[in-house]
């Protein structure tokens, strides 16, 4: 999410007068997406929506039905929804809040009140999004953390199972990390971790690929659609990239500490007879082989 873009408001309203009024009040400050029925509104939903203005009475059903769908959705559960209606009936207002409305605004609209409410809820939504995003990021390296990896592993596992697709996993340890910290200091150790994360970001940049720091010097990459051979190939390419980065560092002699990595790979086609833990455990066994039998600075299994 970019906090610099104009806020996006989805308006679900079928009355031309109401639409014109909302455009006049909000059009200069927000990007407005306008739908005149529920079916169209469903098709216009996206992760860019900051707030929804929802009429309660629409040609193809009650706005409360759409509100229920939003609140039941993992993606849109926390998007602010302001119900708009000409009805000041207490029952209607209570029903809106009971179904999860963030606020309730009466027609005809008061420009000052509506603008203030929309601005407040957009600001709240964006701050909430930033906090949620920060909770998934490793602060030292800027890539995902263990929590993000676990979320994405579950998501990609279920997707691969539905699509009868494969899922590859690359598990990485930075070799002799304690020795680097002891001999060169923790600041140099942190630089090594950051360089590894940056190289992983470049190496695993295709759509759907996820990189994360699991903790300490342990990293992971998730590769949707990869079989074991292509996963091992990607891991070998990463090792070559790390080697090239360390060799080409212009400040290597003074400020750059060369390092190597050990990598374990696995791949699986998810099914009802398997689970995601098996994918991680297989990569962990391969990583152990890379460190113990391979002598580190290598990938296992061999192809």
C-alpha positions, 0 to 999 in steps of 0.5 A: 500500500502506498500512503502517498496515493489519493484515498480510494472510496467505493460508493455503492449508491443507485440514486443519481442525486445522491451520487452527484452529491457525493462526487461534489463533496468528496471528488476533489480529495478522493478517487471515487469508484461508483457502483449502482448495485451490489453485483457491480460493487463486488466486482469493483472491490480491491485492496486499494479501497480505503472506505466504503459508502454503502446505501442500505436499499439497492436495486438487487438487494439490501446493502446489509448483505454486502456489509455482511460479506465484507465483514466475513472476508479476511481481506475486507473485514477491517475496511471502514463502511459508512452506511448512507440512508434517508431513513432515520428509523432507529431500527435501521440504524441499529441494524446497520451497526449490528451488521458491522457498520463503522458509522451511519450518515443521513441523506441529504448529506452535510458536507462538513460532517461527511467529509470529516467522517470519511477523512477520519476513517481513511486515516484510521484505515491507513494507520491500521494497514501500516501497523499490520504490514509492520508486524510482518516485516523483519526490522533488520533486513526489511524482508518478511518475518516468520509470521509472514512466511507462515501465512504465505505458506498456508496460503500457497499450500492451499492454492497449490492443492486446489490447482494440483501444482507443486510448491518449492522451499529453500531453507538457508543458513549463513555459514559460521555466523557466530564466528563472524559476530565474534571476530568482526562484531555484531555490526558486521554480522548485521551487514551480512544478514542484510546483504543476504536478504537483499540478494534473496529479494533479487533472486526470488523476485517472480510473482508469488515468490516469498522470502523471509527471515525466520530468525537469527541467521536462518532464512527461507524462500517459497517458490510456488510452481517449482519442482525439486529440480527447479528449486535446487537450481534457484538455490544454486543461483542464489549461492552464485549471487552471494559469491559474486556480491562478496567478491565484487564489494568495493569496500571488502577489505575494510568494511565487508565481511565475506560469507557463504551460505548452506541451503536445503531444498524440498518440493512437494505437490500438496494433497489431502495425504500431506501437510505443509510441515512435511515440506519444511521438515524435508528442507530442514533435513537437506539443510543438515546434509549441506552443513554436515555432509557437504561441508557448508557453502553448498546446496542439497540435495544434489542434482 
